[in-house]
């Protein structure tokens, strides 16, 4: 029996590697002789850096940067053996860097992510993958651009913007890839502010202001670049960082899950597997919008390999089953408080027990 494990992180609880470790222990409990392959995975959000490093053998680089409130921090990124920079936005501009009372997307900045990009460019990297997920920001990438030398006045005034060609003229051969599973536009009811800003601390009034600010920024960008990515799918990723990367760095938007699975040669591994185990913290209809478990299942299904889904919370189970998951399992015991289930040791134990039961049930 060959089992392939590719589980996303359970956000705010355990990493992809921890989830895979627990699942592997569950397999060993049921079938000690089973061959198990664990792939740390991510779709571009939390845990992306660790997952890409594990797959590529990338060297970790730690540089001085600033968090979303411009406090000095030390932030990591990685450079792969072929010179590709792997940057996880959450490492410098992430929501987890702020206490709940500090969350305010009106002032949170993506400046630190820009500092990581500049450092990578200065080290000679000409291919940069930026994972867009887990951000505390909704600044349309303005902070990132300022770290790279593009400045704006208050109110995003046209008169205060210097030569945006700084980036493309100085680094004409750079390939930038925005890794994300988000397909939202920059503005509107499905845009960055309305869909994502509340979880970053925004009130209703703040959301309206953020959306207005994003519309103004899109006008500014079009005025200077001639590009109009306001409604391009993915422009709203990470508070508009997708928009900034596409507009000012000619970035392509790609599925973070597929990028990683390709690098990990997932299709080669799954072709020899008897079963795949995947999962994420909260499984629902949004899982089917390109999130990692869905991409794992789609690829495995093409090879005729069944995929079991693990999750901490479940909604829209019928839709997930109809999409092709062979089985779906909530790891938490009914009635257990959320604060207990979110403890890492509890989550890992529950994953281990669930996997063991999946493999031993009649």
N, C-alpha and C positions, 0 to 999 in steps of 0.2 A: 504494500500500500504506500502510495506517494501522496503526501498532503502538501499543498502550496498555501502559505498563509500570507495575506496581504491586507492588513487591517489599518485603517486610518486612525489618527489619534482620537481619543475621546476628549474633546476640548475641555480644558480646565480641570482635567482629571489625570489621564495617563497618556504617554507618548505612543506613537505607532510601534516603536521597538518594544515597549513594555507590554502592549496588547499582544504583539506577536509572541513574546516570550511566554506569556500566560497561556495563550492558545496552544503553543507547542507542548507545554507541560500537560495540558488536557489531552492532547493526542497521545503523549507517552503513557499517561495513566490508562488509557483505553487499549492502545496497541504499542507496547514498548519497542517492537521491531519496525515500526513504520518509519519511512524516510520522510523527513520534514524539511522543507525549504521556507525560510522566513524572509520576506522582503519588507523592510521599513518603507512606508509609502506616504505620499502626501499629494494633494491636488494644488498645492501652491500656498496654502495657508499655514497654520500652526504646525511646526514639525518639518516643514519643507527643507530647511537647511540640513538637518540631521539625516533625513531620508536621502537627499541627493548626495551628501557626503558618503554615506554608507554604500551607495551604488557605484559612485565614480572614484572613490578613494581621494576625494578632494582635500587639499590642505586648508586648514582653518586659519584665517587671518583675523586678528583682533585689532581694531582701530579706535581711537578716540572719536566719539560722535555725540549727538544730543538726542535726548528722548523727546516725546511729543510736546513737553512743556519747556524744551530747550535747556534741560538740566544735563550736565556732562555725564556721559556713560562710556563704557567700553562695549562696543558692539561687534559681533562676529559676522563674517561671511566666509565663503570658501572659493578656492580656485582649483579647478580640476586639472589633471595632467595635461589636457590639451589646451589649457589657458582660458577656459570658460569660467567666468565669475558667476557664482550662485549666491544671490542675495535674497534673503527672506525679509520682507518689509517689516514684519512684526518684531524683528530683533532690535530695530532702532525706533520704530514708529508704532509699536504695538499697543493694543488695549491692555494687555497684561502688565505693561510697565507703569500703569497708573492705578492708584487706589480708586475705588468706586466714586468717592466724593470728588476726585480730581477730574473725572471725565467731562470734557466739554469740547465738542468738535468745532465750536466757533473759534477756539484758540489753539487747539492741538495742531501741530505742524509735522509735515513729512520731511523736514529739513535733514534729519538724521539719515534717512534712506538716501537722500542725495549725496551726503558725505560718503556713504559706502560706495556709491556708484563712481564718484570722483576718485576715490582711492583705487578702485579697480582699474579705471582708465589710466591712472598715473602709473600703475604697475604693468601696463601693457596689454591688459585684457581687451580683446576686440569682439568678444561675444559675451553678452551679459544676459542672464536669465533672472528676472525679478519676480519673486513669488508675491502675488497680491492677495493677502488675506490676513485677518486678525488685526487690522489697523485701528488706531484710535482716531484717525483723521478723516476729515471731509473737506480738505482744502484744495481739491482738484489737482494735487501734485504741485501746488505753488511753492511749498516749502522745499521740496526736492529741487525744483528749478532754481530757486534762490541759492541753494548750496552749490549749484553748478554755474552761477554767475549771471542768471537772468533775474532782474529785480523788478518789483512792482511797487507802485505807490498805493496809498490808502484808497480803497474803493476800486482797485484794479484799473487805475487811470491809464489810458493809452500813453500819455506823455511821459510816464515814468518807466516804461519798459525799454530796456536797452536791447542790443542786437541779439535776437534769439538764435541767430546763426552761429553763435559761439560754439555750440555743441557740434553741429553738423559740419562746420568748417574745420574745426580743430580735430575732429575724429570722424572723417568721412567714411571710414571703412568699418565702423562699429555696427554689429548686428545686435539688436535688443529684442528680447522676447519677454512679453508680459505673460506670466503663467497664472491662470485663473480659471475657475469654473463658473464665474459670474457672467451673465449675458445682459445685465441691465444697462440701459443708456445712462448718460450723465445726468439728465434732468427729467422732470415730470414725475407723475405718480409712481412710476416704476424706476425712477432714477435713484442716484446714490443717496440723496438726503432722505427722501420719503421711505425708502426701503431699509436703509442700514443705519441712519444716524441715531435713531432712538436707542439702539443697543450701545451706542457710544456716548450716551448721556444727554442727548438732545431732547428738549421739550417740543411741543407742537409749534410754538412761535419760532423756536430756533430752526426747526426743519424748514419752515417757509423761508426764513432768511437765508439758510444755506442753499436752498434751491435757487433763490434769486441770485445769490452770489455766483453760483455755478453757471447760470445763464449768462451773466455778465462776463465771466471768465471765458466762456465759449465764444462770445462775440469778439472779445479781445484777441483770442487765439486765431480766429478766422481772419480778422483784420490784418494781422501780422504774417500769417503763414499761408492764407488762402485755403486752409484745410477746415473741414467741418465734420468733426467726429462726435458732435454732441449726441447724436442718436445711434452711433455705431454700437452694436452689441459688445458689452464689456467695458465701454467707456466709464461706466459708473463703478467699476471694481475698485475696492479700497478707497472709497471716498473720492473717486475721480482720478486716482493715480493712473488707471488705464487710459483715460483721456489724455493726460499729460504725456505719457510715454509714447502713445500713438502719434500725437500731434507734433511734439518737439523732438522726438528721437526716432521717428519712423518705426516704432516697435510693431511687431506682429503679436497678435493675441492668440495664444495657444493653450490648449487644455494642459494644466499642470500635471494632472493624473497621467495623461497619455505621454507627455514628455518623460516623466519618470519611468513609466512602464516600458517605454521604448529603450531607455538607457539601461534598464535592468534586464532587458531581453526576456520580458515576461512571456511573450508568445512561445518562445522556445521551452521555457520551464513548464508552462501550463499544458503544453501538448503531451507531456509525459505524466501529468498528474492524474490521480484518481478522483481528487476532490479539491476544491478551493474554499478557503475560509476567509471571508472579508468582513467588514463592519465599520461602524462609526457610532459616535455617541447618541445621536438622535436621527433615526431613520424615518423618512416620510416622503411625500410626493416630490419634495425638492431634491431628494437623492437621485431622482430620475432625470434631473436637469444637468447631467454631466459630472456629478460628483464622483469621487474615487470609487466607492463600492459599485456604482453603476458601470463605470468603465471597466473595472475588473470583471464584473459579471458578463458584460457584453463580449469581451475578448475570450473569456473562458467558454462561453456558450457557443462561440464560433468553432471551438474545438470539441464540442460535445461533452464538456466537463461540468459537473454540477457544482453550484456555488451556494454555500450556506452563509447567511448574513447574521452577524451579531450586532446588537444595539442595546443601549441603556434605556432608551425610550422609543416607542413605536407608534406611528400614526399612518393611515393610508396603507395598511398591510396588504389589502387585496390588490391595490395598484402595483405594489412591489412584487407580489407573487405573479401577477399577470405579466410583468415586465420580463420575468425569467429567473428570478432567484428560486432555487430549488427548495429552500426552507429559510425561515426567518425566526430568530430567537432573541427574546428579551432576556438579558443576563440577570437582571435584578429580581429579587424575590418580591412578590406582591406584598404591599404594605410597608416595605422598608422605606424609611424617610430618605429624601433626596440627599440630605447632607451626609448620611451614612453611605449611600451608594456612590457618592462622589469621592470618597476616600480612596486613594490609589490602591492600597492593599486590599480593600474590599472589592473594587472593580476587577483587579487582577484575579482574585480568588473566584469571583463569579464567572469570569471568562473561562478560567480553567475548568470549573465544574460544568459549565454549559457545554463546552467542547467535548468533554468526556462523555456526557450524557448523549450528545448528538451521535457519537460514534458507536455507542454501546446499545442504543435503543433498538428494539426488534425491527 
